[in-house]
Amino acid sequence: MDTVLNVFAIIGGIALFIFGMNIMTAGLRGTAGDGLRTVLTRVGRSRLAGVTAGTFLGGLIHSSAATVMIVGFVNAGLISLPSTIPSILGANIGTTISMQAVSFKLSSYCYLAIVFGLAMNLQKRYPRIGQAGLALLGFGLLFLGIETMAEAAYPFRAQLQPILSPVNGATWSGMLCGIALAAALTAVWQSSGATIAICFAFAEAGIFTSLEQVYPIVLGAHIGTCATALLGSIGTNIQARRAACAHLGFNLFNVAFAVAASPLFLRWIPLTATDLVRQTANLHTAVMVVSALIILPFSAAFARIITAVVRSNKPPPPPSFLDSTAIAKPELALHAVLSELQRVAKVCGNSFQLVPHLMLFKHKRDTVRTIKSNEKIVNEIKRAVRDYLDALTGRYLSQRQLMLIQYVDRCMIDLERIGDHIDELCDVSLRRQAQDGALMDKALLEELLGLYKSAAKVLELVIQSLDPDQKAFQKSARDILDARDAFKERQGVLREALTGQVTNHEIDPLAAVFCAQYMGVFQRIVKHARNIALVQLQPEFFIKRTKLERTADPAPKTDTPELADAQDFLNRLQSDDRL
């Protein structure tokens, strides 16, 4: 019975470590706020800055989560593939730093961290303190999990040592056996930190007695952690898949390099510490840092190799126009935002072009996947634009620039709604295809496709109107409104035709329902296009090209003034003798 309980204690210790890591990651992410999402998007021009940002993120949220975040940015077109390589290198280094902290024997203080972390999290007045408490709670659970594993594994020393004896970095067979075992375990629970933590626990329990035994486990964890990024890249565009493959390629290089240099690492690492736990953490850091230093100068070539290996016939998406260096020049930054809005409109236009395929033909998985992926891209760009505009408002701005920020934010909201409605059209088509009776006659279907073309014309004009280099935004807006009027006229004709067919029982009721749904979604898309046009009609909606290079100083931070008590003000006013 004791044996069974100890086995479950080991498994529970692993689960507790992973749970603590997830809680700590959530707490640190909440403490950092929305700035975490934009750190990587603003350091793409410098390799050193990319490595630094990646190291920071990896230390906070661990390499697998940071890499998944990077994959999402690449999928949204916010950063290019070459810019991701330094960030991925840094994310892996950041993970080793967090494991360095775990390697120190602080288990005696784990309950103290849990108590204080819970107390901080329970208070609701200061959300940031609550998130920091959550991170502290997770940190305490990490150590509690390692301590639980070590205590539960200690009685099994005699049994586990012979079983794990084939795992030995001193021989080729032992090296491959350990790498394969660790890679499989890490891929299952998607946490290299958990695998390294098992090494820590087994070293404390005396099951692992030499660095040779730990060596292949550490390397295998590097490969297994790539599973998270690879799974996160499913359903994304080719650039995002290349970023995930770059993560895998880098870690495979890590392992190959570490295997080849194993005599050197096995000789030098024991000189850094006497404790095996600390030696394991130092080995983990040394392999990542040295490999990163080797690859970093060749990151551009590495990106080209990944591009050549992971091929695609489709052209890559254009890079983001949201350059952080342009924040100091508000007019140039607004020009960049309008360029980004036009890119969003083009993404919506590309999705809208696929709608007839779903209306006319049976379910096509690639078409649906593309529309769904584009909708996620639009949502991600919307968040990036919001962050960019927030940063821009920290500068001295003219009244027109402040108004223009509000206008482009309004346009971004409408474009995001258009993306949502196109996704809704996809869902309507899938539901219609699942109904055998939802068939329309040729004449009605042609009228519906004509209405689609009218809506597509409106959306095309919206794309053209968001060109920041044009000089007549108001004329473009009026063109959109004219196209909208043409759409309404055609919609009225189709509505009358549909009503007549329903009244005369010339159409299946289910087909009529789906036809009305298509018309309703088209109308909502055109409505949001109209909103964009109304915004562009405003006299403040233009880019002053003479001020593109004009720098604006940061606005001073001011304390929020204390709000007046309305009742107190009223009482003082009524008591005034002059009244």
VOZA-752174 format. One line per field, with one value per residue (C-alpha): residue in one letter; x, y, z. Coordinates in Angstrom, 2 decimals. Layout:
BEGIN
type = c(a	...)
u = c(X	...)
v = c(Y	...)
w = c(Z	...)
This chain:
BEGIN
type = c(m	d	t	v	l	n	v	f	a	i	i	g	g	i	a	l	f	i	f	g	m	n	i	m	t	a	g	l	r	g	t	a	g	d	g	l	r	t	v	l	t	r	v	g	r	s	r	l	a	g	v	t	a	g	t	f	l	g	g	l	i	h	s	s	a	a	t	v	m	i	v	g	f	v	n	a	g	l	i	s	l	p	s	t	i	p	s	i	l	g	a	n	i	g	t	t	i	s	m	q	a	v	s	f	k	l	s	s	y	c	y	l	a	i	v	f	g	l	a	m	n	l	q	k	r	y	p	r	i	g	q	a	g	l	a	l	l	g	f	g	l	l	f	l	g	i	e	t	m	a	e	a	a	y	p	f	r	a	q	l	q	p	i	l	s	p	v	n	g	a	t	w	s	g	m	l	c	g	i	a	l	a	a	a	l	t	a	v	w	q	s	s	g	a	t	i	a	i	c	f	a	f	a	e	a	g	i	f	t	s	l	e	q	v	y	p	i	v	l	g	a	h	i	g	t	c	a	t	a	l	l	g	s	i	g	t	n	i	q	a	r	r	a	a	c	a	h	l	g	f	n	l	f	n	v	a	f	a	v	a	a	s	p	l	f	l	r	w	i	p	l	t	a	t	d	l	v	r	q	t	a	n	l	h	t	a	v	m	v	v	s	a	l	i	i	l	p	f	s	a	a	f	a	r	i	i	t	a	v	v	r	s	n	k	p	p	p	p	p	s	f	l	d	s	t	a	i	a	k	p	e	l	a	l	h	a	v	l	s	e	l	q	r	v	a	k	v	c	g	n	s	f	q	l	v	p	h	l	m	l	f	k	h	k	r	d	t	v	r	t	i	k	s	n	e	k	i	v	n	e	i	k	r	a	v	r	d	y	l	d	a	l	t	g	r	y	l	s	q	r	q	l	m	l	i	q	y	v	d	r	c	m	i	d	l	e	r	i	g	d	h	i	d	e	l	c	d	v	s	l	r	r	q	a	q	d	g	a	l	m	d	k	a	l	l	e	e	l	l	g	l	y	k	s	a	a	k	v	l	e	l	v	i	q	s	l	d	p	d	q	k	a	f	q	k	s	a	r	d	i	l	d	a	r	d	a	f	k	e	r	q	g	v	l	r	e	a	l	t	g	q	v	t	n	h	e	i	d	p	l	a	a	v	f	c	a	q	y	m	g	v	f	q	r	i	v	k	h	a	r	n	i	a	l	v	q	l	q	p	e	f	f	i	k	r	t	k	l	e	r	t	a	d	p	a	p	k	t	d	t	p	e	l	a	d	a	q	d	f	l	n	r	l	q	s	d	d	r	l)
u = c(0.00	2.83	4.39	1.20	0.88	4.48	3.93	0.90	2.91	5.54	2.84	1.14	4.42	4.81	1.22	1.77	4.89	3.10	0.10	2.38	4.19	0.91	-0.29	3.01	2.94	-0.62	0.29	3.41	1.56	-1.22	1.30	3.08	-0.23	-0.84	2.73	3.81	1.94	3.74	7.29	8.27	6.60	8.76	12.24	12.39	15.12	17.87	19.13	20.32	16.97	15.18	17.27	16.78	13.02	12.83	14.88	12.57	9.46	10.97	11.82	8.27	6.14	8.67	9.92	7.02	4.40	6.61	7.17	3.43	2.99	5.64	3.90	0.67	2.44	3.94	0.53	-0.91	1.88	3.06	6.66	8.66	10.29	13.92	12.89	11.55	14.84	16.57	13.38	13.12	16.77	16.14	12.97	14.95	17.61	14.90	13.53	16.95	17.07	13.74	14.99	18.12	15.89	14.12	17.44	18.18	16.97	14.19	11.70	11.64	10.08	7.49	4.64	5.53	5.31	1.98	0.45	1.61	0.76	-2.76	-3.26	-2.13	-4.37	-7.46	-7.43	-9.43	-8.54	-5.24	-5.42	-1.68	-0.84	-3.36	-1.63	1.78	0.37	-0.79	2.75	4.18	1.64	2.67	6.35	5.70	3.84	6.84	9.09	6.39	6.06	9.82	9.97	7.01	8.68	12.02	10.46	8.26	11.09	13.61	12.30	12.60	16.30	17.31	14.65	14.94	18.73	18.99	16.01	17.52	21.07	20.83	20.37	23.97	25.58	28.94	27.85	26.12	23.35	22.77	22.74	20.13	18.02	17.89	17.16	14.29	12.79	12.96	11.64	8.62	7.80	8.20	5.98	3.25	3.04	4.35	6.74	10.50	10.55	8.67	11.26	14.14	12.30	12.20	15.98	16.21	13.98	15.78	19.14	17.94	16.63	19.98	18.61	20.74	24.28	26.29	26.02	26.37	22.93	21.29	22.95	20.68	17.52	18.26	18.88	15.73	13.66	14.88	13.37	10.12	9.24	8.93	5.66	3.79	4.82	4.21	0.71	0.09	1.02	-1.72	-4.20	-1.93	-0.29	3.00	5.08	3.77	4.51	8.02	8.48	7.46	9.84	12.58	12.09	12.38	15.42	17.21	16.60	17.74	20.93	21.23	21.07	23.45	25.94	25.66	26.12	29.21	30.60	29.58	33.20	33.79	30.49	30.94	34.40	33.60	30.12	31.17	33.63	30.73	29.05	29.39	25.68	24.17	20.98	22.96	25.11	21.96	20.68	24.10	24.23	20.76	21.82	25.24	23.90	21.24	23.55	26.43	24.12	22.37	25.71	26.65	23.36	22.67	25.17	23.66	20.00	19.15	20.76	18.96	15.64	16.43	17.14	13.82	12.05	13.66	12.77	9.17	7.90	4.66	3.23	1.38	3.13	3.91	1.75	3.20	4.93	3.26	3.43	3.35	6.92	7.63	10.29	7.59	5.82	8.02	6.63	2.82	1.92	4.17	2.68	-0.86	0.24	1.45	-1.85	-3.84	-1.55	-2.23	-5.98	-5.75	-3.93	-6.75	-9.30	-7.38	-7.43	-11.21	-11.48	-9.54	-11.89	-14.96	-13.78	-14.01	-17.67	-19.11	-17.15	-19.05	-22.35	-22.10	-20.06	-19.83	-17.79	-14.13	-11.89	-9.11	-11.56	-13.09	-9.66	-8.47	-11.52	-11.20	-7.46	-7.98	-10.55	-7.97	-5.43	-7.85	-8.48	-4.76	-4.04	-6.88	-5.18	-1.82	-3.37	-4.97	-1.62	0.05	-2.55	-2.25	1.50	0.89	-1.36	1.65	2.95	2.06	-0.57	-2.57	-6.34	-6.63	-4.28	-6.29	-9.48	-7.83	-6.78	-10.43	-11.50	-9.00	-9.88	-13.53	-12.56	-10.59	-13.65	-15.81	-13.22	-13.08	-16.89	-16.69	-14.27	-16.71	-19.58	-17.53	-16.85	-20.62	-21.18	-18.91	-21.01	-24.27	-22.89	-21.83	-25.28	-26.94	-24.76	-25.82	-29.49	-30.49	-33.70	-32.09	-31.83	-32.49	-33.58	-31.14	-32.81	-32.85	-29.29	-28.14	-29.88	-28.19	-24.79	-25.50	-26.16	-22.87	-21.03	-22.61	-21.39	-17.96	-17.79	-18.45	-15.69	-13.28	-13.89	-13.23	-9.84	-8.98	-10.21	-7.77	-4.71	-2.84	-1.08	-4.28	-5.33	-9.11	-10.47	-13.81	-14.24	-13.45	-16.02	-18.70	-17.88	-18.49	-21.83	-22.85	-21.97	-23.91	-26.98	-26.65	-26.49	-29.67	-31.49	-30.46	-31.32	-34.84	-35.33	-34.12	-36.29	-39.39	-38.52	-37.96	-41.21	-43.11	-41.66	-42.44	-46.02	-46.62	-44.94	-42.38	-39.42	-38.64	-39.09	-35.67	-34.01	-35.81	-34.48	-30.90	-31.33	-32.58	-29.60	-27.19	-28.94	-28.84	-25.11	-24.36	-26.37	-24.40	-21.09	-22.20	-23.45	-19.99	-18.48	-20.90	-19.68	-16.11	-17.19	-18.99	-15.82	-13.74	-16.09	-14.91	-12.62	-9.94	-9.52	-6.34	-2.57	-0.54	2.45	4.48	4.56	5.58	9.08	8.10	8.98	6.66	7.85	6.40	3.49	4.18	2.45	-0.13	-2.02	-5.70	-7.45	-9.73	-13.33	-15.62	-18.40	-21.56	-23.69	-21.05	-20.76	-24.55	-24.72	-22.00	-23.68	-27.04	-25.47	-23.88	-25.33	-25.29	-28.01)
v = c(0.00	2.37	1.65	2.63	5.80	6.76	6.21	8.48	10.96	11.14	11.64	14.19	16.04	16.30	17.52	20.01	21.37	21.80	23.39	25.75	26.68	27.48	29.59	31.44	32.10	33.45	35.64	37.07	37.71	39.50	41.54	42.64	43.62	44.14	45.26	41.63	41.26	44.15	43.62	41.28	43.35	46.39	44.87	43.22	45.50	44.47	40.95	41.90	43.51	40.43	38.11	40.36	40.52	36.78	36.11	38.34	36.61	33.15	33.88	35.01	32.58	29.89	29.10	26.99	29.62	32.45	30.55	30.00	33.77	34.42	32.01	33.97	37.26	35.80	34.42	37.92	39.40	41.61	40.35	38.67	35.26	36.57	38.78	35.77	33.84	36.04	36.10	32.30	32.01	34.40	32.57	29.35	31.15	32.74	29.34	28.26	31.35	30.45	26.91	28.37	29.96	26.64	24.81	26.64	24.66	26.91	24.18	25.26	28.55	27.11	27.23	30.81	31.75	29.93	31.68	35.17	34.60	33.49	36.44	38.88	37.22	37.31	41.10	42.70	46.37	46.24	43.84	44.00	42.98	40.15	38.92	39.18	37.12	34.52	34.34	33.95	31.20	29.35	29.76	28.12	25.25	24.65	23.95	21.96	19.75	19.10	18.38	15.97	14.13	13.87	12.53	10.03	8.80	8.32	4.86	3.63	4.40	0.76	-0.14	2.92	3.06	-0.21	0.77	4.16	2.87	2.65	6.43	7.57	10.35	8.58	6.09	6.58	4.10	5.68	9.16	8.24	6.31	9.27	11.82	9.74	9.12	12.78	14.04	11.73	12.72	16.44	16.19	14.52	17.15	19.98	21.36	21.10	22.60	19.58	17.21	19.24	19.32	15.50	15.56	17.90	15.64	12.43	14.08	15.11	11.58	10.05	8.22	10.28	10.43	11.86	14.52	11.79	10.45	13.87	14.99	13.20	14.04	17.75	17.46	15.43	18.05	20.61	18.55	17.62	21.22	21.94	19.97	22.91	25.34	22.78	22.10	25.85	26.35	24.00	25.96	29.01	30.47	29.32	31.97	30.88	27.24	28.25	29.99	26.78	24.77	27.31	26.58	22.86	23.38	25.44	22.87	20.03	22.00	22.42	18.69	17.85	20.42	19.30	15.63	16.48	18.70	16.37	15.65	19.38	20.03	16.96	18.20	21.88	21.88	19.98	22.82	25.30	23.65	20.67	19.94	17.83	19.91	23.09	21.29	20.28	23.88	25.15	22.54	23.57	27.23	26.60	24.53	27.13	30.15	28.66	27.38	30.76	32.57	30.27	30.68	34.38	35.79	33.50	34.07	35.51	32.52	30.20	31.84	31.32	27.64	27.23	29.03	26.70	23.57	24.55	25.59	27.15	28.23	31.13	34.51	35.52	38.22	41.72	42.87	45.10	48.84	49.55	50.69	51.60	54.12	56.18	56.88	59.94	61.33	61.33	62.13	59.33	56.99	57.84	57.20	53.76	53.05	53.85	51.54	48.83	49.44	49.05	45.75	44.61	45.61	43.57	40.54	40.93	41.37	38.16	36.28	37.82	36.63	33.05	33.33	32.38	29.12	28.20	29.42	27.42	24.34	21.70	22.11	22.86	22.47	24.75	27.57	27.40	27.20	30.29	32.35	31.29	32.02	35.46	36.31	35.54	37.70	40.65	40.29	40.17	43.23	45.10	44.53	45.63	48.80	49.59	49.25	51.39	54.16	54.04	54.60	57.43	59.30	59.66	62.42	66.06	65.97	68.55	68.66	67.22	64.34	63.53	63.48	61.35	58.78	58.45	58.15	55.41	53.52	53.65	52.39	49.52	48.50	48.47	46.47	43.92	43.67	43.10	40.24	38.77	38.95	37.24	34.46	34.38	33.93	30.91	29.42	30.12	28.35	25.32	25.08	25.40	22.68	20.35	20.77	18.86	20.84	24.30	24.52	27.72	28.05	29.47	32.88	33.52	32.32	34.66	37.57	36.63	36.46	39.84	41.25	39.68	41.42	44.71	44.25	43.19	46.46	48.42	46.52	47.09	50.83	50.69	49.10	51.85	54.59	53.60	54.36	56.92	58.43	59.61	63.25	62.95	60.85	62.64	61.77	58.12	58.20	59.54	56.74	54.21	55.82	55.76	52.06	51.51	53.15	50.82	47.88	49.00	49.30	45.81	44.49	45.87	44.10	40.81	41.19	41.70	38.69	36.53	37.70	36.86	33.37	32.68	33.98	31.87	28.81	28.79	28.27	25.90	27.70	26.53	27.92	31.22	31.35	30.89	33.44	35.96	35.17	35.84	39.13	40.15	39.52	41.35	44.29	44.38	44.32	47.24	49.06	48.94	50.10	53.04	53.83	53.98	56.32	58.64	58.87	59.67	62.51	64.40	67.35	66.16	62.84	63.37	62.99	66.19	65.10	68.18	66.98	63.35	63.92	66.33	64.98	65.46	65.50	63.05	64.45	64.81	62.38	64.14	62.93	62.44	65.40	64.66	64.63	67.18	66.07	67.21	67.38	69.35	71.81	72.23	72.86	75.52	77.16	77.39	78.87	81.71	85.04	86.44	84.02)
w = c(0.00	0.86	-2.53	-4.37	-2.33	-3.07	-6.80	-6.72	-4.65	-7.42	-10.06	-7.82	-7.37	-11.16	-11.47	-8.65	-10.37	-13.71	-11.97	-10.06	-13.26	-15.03	-12.08	-11.86	-15.62	-15.42	-12.46	-14.06	-17.30	-15.43	-13.46	-16.62	-18.23	-21.93	-22.47	-22.69	-25.95	-27.60	-26.35	-29.14	-31.88	-31.10	-31.09	-34.48	-35.87	-33.46	-32.79	-29.34	-28.49	-29.79	-27.63	-24.60	-25.07	-25.65	-22.53	-20.50	-21.83	-21.48	-17.86	-17.18	-19.17	-20.21	-23.69	-24.95	-24.05	-25.35	-28.61	-29.04	-28.55	-31.22	-33.60	-33.10	-33.91	-37.07	-38.07	-37.67	-39.79	-36.93	-37.11	-39.84	-39.65	-39.45	-36.51	-34.60	-34.53	-31.89	-29.83	-29.88	-28.85	-25.99	-24.90	-24.50	-22.48	-20.31	-19.40	-18.12	-15.90	-14.28	-13.72	-12.15	-9.52	-8.96	-8.51	-5.28	-2.30	-1.10	-0.26	3.38	2.32	-0.09	2.44	3.30	-0.39	-0.72	2.31	1.36	-2.32	-1.46	0.87	-1.83	-4.41	-2.21	-1.89	-4.70	-4.32	-6.26	-9.24	-9.98	-6.41	-6.75	-9.90	-8.23	-5.34	-7.84	-9.25	-5.72	-4.99	-8.16	-7.23	-3.87	-5.53	-7.81	-4.83	-3.07	-6.15	-6.32	-2.59	-2.91	-5.79	-3.96	-0.74	-2.58	-4.83	-2.00	-0.90	-4.52	-4.90	-5.01	-7.56	-9.82	-10.11	-12.12	-14.29	-15.14	-15.47	-19.32	-19.31	-19.38	-21.37	-21.26	-23.98	-27.33	-26.53	-23.13	-24.66	-27.30	-24.79	-22.38	-25.12	-26.52	-23.06	-22.00	-25.36	-25.13	-21.54	-22.28	-25.37	-23.25	-20.52	-22.76	-20.20	-20.32	-16.84	-15.46	-16.95	-15.51	-12.17	-12.16	-12.60	-9.61	-7.50	-8.47	-7.78	-4.30	-3.69	-4.69	-7.75	-10.11	-8.78	-11.67	-14.36	-17.02	-16.06	-16.16	-19.40	-21.96	-19.96	-20.24	-24.00	-24.58	-22.76	-25.32	-28.16	-26.41	-25.60	-29.34	-29.40	-27.84	-30.59	-33.34	-32.04	-31.73	-35.40	-36.66	-38.78	-39.08	-42.18	-43.65	-41.87	-38.46	-39.27	-40.28	-36.91	-35.10	-37.29	-36.56	-32.85	-33.56	-35.80	-33.17	-30.44	-32.71	-33.29	-29.51	-28.99	-31.84	-30.63	-26.99	-27.96	-29.98	-27.20	-24.35	-23.23	-22.76	-20.94	-18.71	-17.78	-17.18	-15.63	-12.45	-11.81	-11.48	-8.47	-6.14	-5.88	-8.70	-8.77	-9.35	-11.95	-13.83	-13.89	-15.02	-17.79	-18.96	-19.12	-20.67	-23.57	-24.43	-24.13	-26.12	-28.87	-29.07	-29.38	-32.27	-34.17	-33.48	-36.03	-38.65	-37.75	-41.19	-42.94	-40.50	-41.46	-45.16	-44.53	-42.71	-45.57	-48.12	-46.14	-45.27	-48.68	-49.80	-53.13	-51.52	-51.08	-47.47	-45.84	-45.85	-42.68	-40.17	-40.69	-36.95	-36.47	-32.84	-33.90	-35.62	-32.31	-31.82	-35.10	-34.65	-38.24	-39.51	-36.90	-38.04	-41.62	-40.46	-38.68	-41.82	-43.80	-41.22	-41.49	-45.24	-44.71	-42.41	-45.05	-47.64	-45.34	-45.01	-48.78	-49.39	-47.08	-48.71	-52.13	-50.86	-49.82	-53.28	-53.13	-49.98	-51.39	-54.62	-53.78	-51.13	-47.98	-48.71	-45.71	-47.01	-47.73	-44.26	-42.64	-44.54	-43.51	-39.87	-39.86	-41.42	-38.77	-36.04	-37.88	-37.90	-34.16	-33.39	-35.53	-33.81	-30.44	-31.87	-33.32	-29.96	-28.20	-30.85	-30.53	-26.73	-27.05	-29.51	-27.09	-24.78	-27.09	-27.51	-30.24	-32.11	-31.86	-35.37	-34.50	-31.38	-33.44	-36.12	-33.48	-32.46	-36.09	-37.02	-33.85	-34.91	-38.38	-36.83	-34.81	-37.94	-39.89	-37.08	-37.22	-40.97	-40.31	-37.79	-40.29	-43.00	-40.52	-39.90	-43.66	-43.48	-40.67	-42.56	-45.64	-43.62	-42.01	-45.44	-46.93	-44.13	-45.17	-48.31	-48.73	-48.66	-52.46	-54.38	-57.99	-60.52	-60.79	-57.04	-56.65	-59.42	-57.69	-54.40	-56.09	-57.66	-54.19	-53.04	-55.89	-54.89	-51.29	-52.59	-54.57	-51.38	-49.56	-52.46	-52.23	-48.47	-49.17	-51.65	-49.31	-46.54	-48.66	-46.49	-49.52	-51.19	-50.97	-51.21	-48.34	-48.54	-52.24	-51.48	-48.70	-51.05	-53.52	-50.74	-49.91	-53.59	-53.80	-50.60	-52.16	-55.16	-52.77	-50.98	-54.30	-55.33	-51.89	-52.21	-55.54	-54.09	-51.00	-53.15	-55.28	-52.21	-50.61	-53.77	-53.98	-50.33	-50.72	-53.84	-52.29	-55.09	-52.77	-49.98	-46.62	-45.45	-48.58	-47.98	-44.43	-45.59	-48.36	-45.79	-43.57	-46.43	-47.19	-43.52	-43.18	-46.45	-45.12	-41.85	-43.74	-45.89	-42.78	-41.20	-44.50	-44.36	-40.83	-42.12	-44.92	-42.49	-40.41	-43.49	-44.36	-41.30	-42.16	-39.68	-41.52	-43.56	-43.31	-43.28	-45.35	-44.43	-40.82	-41.39	-40.02	-37.25	-33.80	-30.82	-27.23	-24.71	-22.78	-19.04	-16.75	-14.64	-11.63	-12.14	-10.51	-7.61	-8.71	-7.11	-4.80	-6.60	-3.44	-1.54	-4.43	-4.55	-0.79	-0.98	-3.95	-2.18	0.94	-1.00	0.16	-3.34	-4.45)
